[in-house]
């Protein structure tokens, strides 16, 4: 089975084996290393030719990999071949020099060969567990463009710093329907505008969870399907907007697969970095702002802090919607002027971002729909929601906060519009972001949906909801959603009006 993904060094598409998640060059190096060991057990007439071919393939692959960048997953492969090389080449060199050939007897050679092959096998296993993420091909009719914008709110001081003149600045990334780019167009870097920014963000993310940075060194190498600053698609159509707030410590790009899928279906998705909350925010002047939202370990205090941080995020979302409206009217220069339908706007978020989306919708009636991706509703649950709301949740386990579902259910029941809660079987908290694309496919970490189905399920359910609420497309939304999990529908609470 094969899968098409962007090649890290130039953004062009190439093919790699899905089961191994290795580039063709890495796969060649692995084949050369294995052939080097296997040559010892071939008939005498075949050994020299196989050994020479294996050494040539391995050496050429290693040289090229050293130029484009060797991933740590290849180190066991190269180490195993380095151990085997002297024993494989020695008989060949002795024969060419006219000296008597010598080979180890089979009984010590066999465990040595098995050990080398075992060491080499850890390479593809590591590549499978921590791959360069390959993003699903968007299924919509539009190509996808992306651009990054930085806006400062002159009306809000930055509450995370002591400087009274420091004003709240938000970095956003837009994914939008674009004209089809030439075949050789360079695809957008994942996690940042440049590889340096991507590595800065990746390092900050892994520090948050206490992982060694090298484990996910493939993530900042990845490229997506969008093209930076691609021209907006023609035709003059105006597109609904979908604002997105990431999880606690998360970044604007953490749901790129989802954003690209929505954009290919005619939505403009706007992901936010929340300075001092997101793991790392690289500003236009080159400064990097790191998170200051650390847990204290005291549950009550952490709940109060989370409510405060959620309120800041909700204000960020409303500010960005205002800026998008100004951009559409031409008060802010940009290629999307006249193409944004801010009269059809949804607010979404993952984890704490989901809580921020709920709060933003309560405070700002300009949002017409709300999507909460497994987010605990921090902060007040009044006033009541007045927008159609979709909450996607993981399956509830003994380790899940027992307050989560009752509090979310109360918020949905008080809604004066229809609310939906869809529990995705086999999902975990990370199912609702890009994590399944590059983390080990262990059900307790990323769920049991798999690397392919996790983004597909999240995109399909949210697209159905957005098409119904923002585009008013006919059909039974409950029937569509119930295909993907256990659905609870909460009719409007007219007593809350």
N, C-alpha and C positions, 0 to 999 in steps of 0.2 A: 504494500500500500504506500502511496506517495502523496506528498502534500506540498503545495506551492507556497513559498515564503520569500520575503525580501532577503537578498544576500547582504550581509552587514556592511561590506566594504564599499558597495556602490549603489545599493538600493535596487538593483535589478533583480528580477525574479529568477530563482533557480529551484531545483528540486532536491529534496533530502528525504531520507527514509523516515517516516513518521515514528516507527518503533524505536529508532536510534537517536533521532534529533541531532544528526551530525551533518556537516556540510560535505559535499563530494570530496573536497580535499582532505578533510579529516577522515572520511571513510577510506580513502586511498591509503592514507598513512596507517590506519588500522589493518587493512588487508596486507600491506607490505610487512608490518610487524608480525602478524600471524603467520604469513608465508615463511618468514625467516625462521621461526621455530619449527614449523611443520617440515621444512626442507630436510631437517635432520633424520626424519623417518621415511623419506622417499627412497626408491631404488637408487643405487649408486650412480647410474647413468643420468638420472634426472636431477640429482642434487646440485651440481654446479650451476646449471642454467636457472633453476628456481632460486637459488641463493643470490646469484648476480641480479636477477630481475627484482627480487624482493628488496635488496639493498638499494638498487637504483630508485625504485618507487618510494621507498621510505625516506631516503635522503632528499630526493626532490620535493616531496610533500613537506618534510620538516623545514627545508629552506624557505619554501613559499609561505608556510604558516608563520615562520619567525618574522617574515616581512609584514604580513597582514595582521599578525597578532595571534599568539597561541593561547587558547583557552585552557584553564587549569584542568579541565576534564581530559585533555590529551596527555598530561604529564605521566600518568600511569602507563599509557601506551608506549610512550617514548622511553620510560624507565625500563619496562619489560624488554623492549627491543635492545636497549643498551646492555642489559645483562646477557641476552642471548647472542649478541653480535660476535664477541670474541670466540665463543665455542663454535659458531657457525662458519666464520671466516677462516679460522685457524687451519682446518684440513685443506681448504681451497688454496690458501697461500702456500702451505707446505708442498702441495702437489705441484704448483707452478714453479716453485724454487728448486724442485728436484729432490727435496728432502722426504724422508719417509712420513707418510700421513699418520695422524693419530686421532682417534675419536674415543670419547668416553664410552664405556660399556653401557648397555641399554639400561641396566638396573639403577645406576645413579643419574643417567640422562633423563629417564622418564619422569621422576619427581621434579627435576629441574625444569623440564619442558612444561609440565603441568603448572608449576609455580609461575613461570613467565606468562603463560596463557591466562592464568587467573588474575595476575596483575594487570594485564592488558584489558581483560574483560571489565575491570572497574571503570575504564574510560567511557565506553558506551552506556554503562549503567548510570554514571554520573551525568552524562550528557542528556540521558532520558529524564533524570530527576530534576536537573537544573538547566533547561535548554535556553537557547536564544528564542524568545517567544515569536511564534508565527501567528500573525493576526488573521482572523477569518476574512475571507473576501466579502466585502459588503454586497448585499443581495439586491439593493434597489437600483433604479434606472439612472441615478445620477453618479458621476464621479464625485470625489470628496476633496475639498480644499481645506486648508487650516491656516490660521494666523494668530499671533499673540499680540495682545494690547495691554497697556498699563494705564489705569485711571486713578486719579487722586480725588477724594471727596473733600472739598474745602469746608464743608459744614461739620465734619466730624474729626475730633482729635484722636490720635492713636492712643488707645487706652493701655496698650501693653508696654509703653515707654513713659518715662518721666518728663520728656521734653514737651513743653506746652505748645510748641510750634510744629510738632510732628503731626501731620495729618494722615488720616487713614488712606492707604494706597492698596489697590487690589490689582492683581495680575490675572488676566483671563485668557483663555484660548477658545477660539471659535472653530467649529467644524461645520462646513456649509456645502450645499450642492454646487458643484463646480463644473466647468467645461472639462472635457476629457483631455488629459495631458498627453504629450508625445510619449511613445513607448519607452524612451530612455530617461524620462523625467525622474529626478532624484526624489525618493519618497521621504516623508518627514521622519525625523529622529523621534524615537519614543522617549518620553520623560523630559524632553527639553528641546530648545531651538538648535543647540549644538551638542556634540558628543561630550564636551566639557560640562555643560549644564546638566546633561543626562547623568553623567557620573556623579556630579555633586549631589543631585537629587537622590540617585540610587544609594549612595553611601549614607545619606541622612536617613533614608527609609530603613535600611538594614540595621543602623545603629539603634533605632527606636525599639526594634524587637530583639536586639542583642545577638544578631547573627554576624558571622564574619563576612565582610564585604565581598570576598572572592567567590563565595558560593553563588551569587547571582550576578556574576560579571557579564553574563550574556544579556541581561536586561538593557543596559545602556547601549549595547551594540545593535539592538533591534530597530527596525524601521517599520512604519505602519503603511497603510494604503493611501493616506492623504498626501497631498502635495502642498508644501508651504506656499502661501500667497498665490495659489492658482486662481485664474479669473473665475468670477462667479458665472454660473450657467446662464445662458441667454434666455430670452423669452419674456422677461419682465415680471415673472411670477413672484409674488411675495410669500415668504415662508414663515410658518409659526416658529416661535423660539422656545427652547427648552433649556432652562438654567440648571446647573448641576453643582452641588456642594459635596466635596469628598468627605471621607471618614475622618475621625480624630487623627491628626498627624498626617492625613492623606494629602494628595496633591491633585492638581487640576486634570492630570493625564491618567489617573488611576483607572478610569473607565473608558479608555480610548476605543476598544473594540465596540462597545455599546454606542459611543458617540458617532463613530464612523458609520455604523449600521443605520442609525436614525437619520444622519445627514444624507445618506444615499437614498432615503425615502422621502426627502423633501423637507427636512427640519433643519433649523440652525441650532446647534447644541453649543452651549456656552459653559465651559468648565471654569471654576474659580479656584485660585490659590488664596488662602486666607493667611496673610502675614502673621507670624508669631504663633500660628496654630498649625498650618501645614509644616511638614518636616523640614522643608527648605524651599524658600522662594527667592529666585534670582531676579533682581530688579534690573531695569534698563541701564542703570549706571554701573552695573557689575557687582553691586553689593549682594550678599546672600544673607537672608534673614532666616534664622532657625527657630524651631518651635520653643515656646515657653509654657506650654499647657501640660505640665507634669501632674500626674496623680499624686495625692498626698497619702493614700492608703486609708484615710478616714472616709467611710462611705457617705455620711451626711455632708461633710465638707466637700467631697468630690461631686456630689449631686448639685450643690449650690454653685460650685465653679463651672460645672458642665452647663447649667442653666445660663450663667453669665456668658460663657463662650458661645453658646447657641444663639443668644440674643445678638451678639456681635456679627455672627455669620448671617443671621436673618437680615440685619441692616445692610450687610454687604450685598446680599441678593437683591434687595429692593433698590439699592444704589445702582447696581449694574443694569437692572431693568430700565431705570431712568436714563442711563447713558445709552443703552441700546435704542431707546425711543428717540433720543437726540441724534444718534447716528443715522437712524432711518430718515429723519427729517432733514438731514444735511447740516445740522448744527455742529456735528463732529465729522470731519472729513474721513472718508473711507469707501472702499469699493462696494460695501453692502448697503449704501445709502439707497433708500427706496425699495429695498428688497426684504426688509424685516417686517413681519406682521406682528408687532408687539401687542396688538389687540387680541391675539391668540397666543397666550403665554402659559407655559407650565413651569413649575418649580419642582426640582427633584434633588435627591441626595442619598448618599450611602452612610449608614451608621449615624454618627453625630450630624452628618450632612442631611440625613433624612429628618432628624429632629429640627434642624434649621429650616428645612423646606416647609415643615408643618407650621413653624412659628411665622415664617415669612408670609405664608398664605393667610394666616389669621390676621395679620397686621396690614396686609396689602391686597386689596380687592382686585388689583390689576391681574393677579395670577388667576387663571381660569381652571387650572387642574393641578393636582399634587401627586407626586410619586415618592413614597418612602421605601428605600431599599434596605430593609432590615435595620431600621433605626429606632432606638428607644426614645420615646417622646420626652425629652428633657424640657424643663420649664413648665409654665402654666398650660393647662388645656382649655383655657377660656381666653377670649371669646371663642365661641364654637366655630368650627370650620364651615365654610359656605361653598366649597368647591368639591367637585367629584374627586375622590381620593383613592389611590391604589397603594396598598401596603404589601410588599413582597417580604415574606419572612422565611427563616430557616425552620427546619423541624425542631420542635421543642424537646429538649432533653433535660435530665436532672441537673445538668450544669448550667442551664439557661436561667437568667435572672427571673425569679418567680413573679416579679412585679411587671415584667415586660408586656406580656400579652394582655393582662387585665387593663393596664393603663392605655395600651394602644386601642384595645376594643372600646374603652370608654370614649376616647377621642373620636373614633369612627361612629359610634352610636349617637353622639351629640351633634354630628354633622347635619347641616340642613340640606345637603346634597347626598347622593348615593355614595357609600363607601364600600370598598372591596378589600378583603384580606386574603391573599393567596399564599398558602404554605407550600413551598417547593419540596417534594420528597427528596431526601438525601442531600439537601443543601446545608452548607455551613455559612458562617458570616462572610467568608472570603469568596463564596460562589458568586456574589453580586458585584464583583469587580474583575480586573484583569488577572488577579492572582492565579487562577487555574491554568493560565497560559504559560507560566514560567516557574511555578512552585511544584514540588513533588506531588504527583497525583495520588495522594494518600487521602482516603475519605474523611478522616478526622481533621485534616487541614483544609482541603478545598472542596470537600463534598464528593459525592459519588456520581455526579452528572458527567464528569469527564471534561477534558480540555476543549473538545468541540462543542458539546451540548450546553455547557454552563453559559457561555456568552449568548448562544442561540436562544435559550429559554428566557433569559432576562430581556433580550432585545424583542423577542416575539410578543411577550406579554405586555411590555411597556408600549410597543408600537400599536398593538390592538387597542389599548386604553387611550393613547393619544389620538389615534385616528377617530375614535368614537367621540371623545370629549372636545377636541380642538377642531377637527374637520367634520364632525357630525355625520360620519359615514354610517349608513344603516347596518343593522345586524344585532344579534344578541351577544353583548359583550360577556355576559356571565357564561354562556355556552363556550365561547372561545377560551376564556381564562381557565375554566374548569378542566380543560384537557391537560393542563400543565401541573395540576396539583389539587390540594384541598381548598375549596373556595368558600368563604363566608361573605354574604352580601348583607349590607346594613342600609336599609331604606332610609330616606330623609327623615330627620327628626323635626317635624314641623313645630314642636313645642319650644324649640330653641331659637326660633326666629325673634 
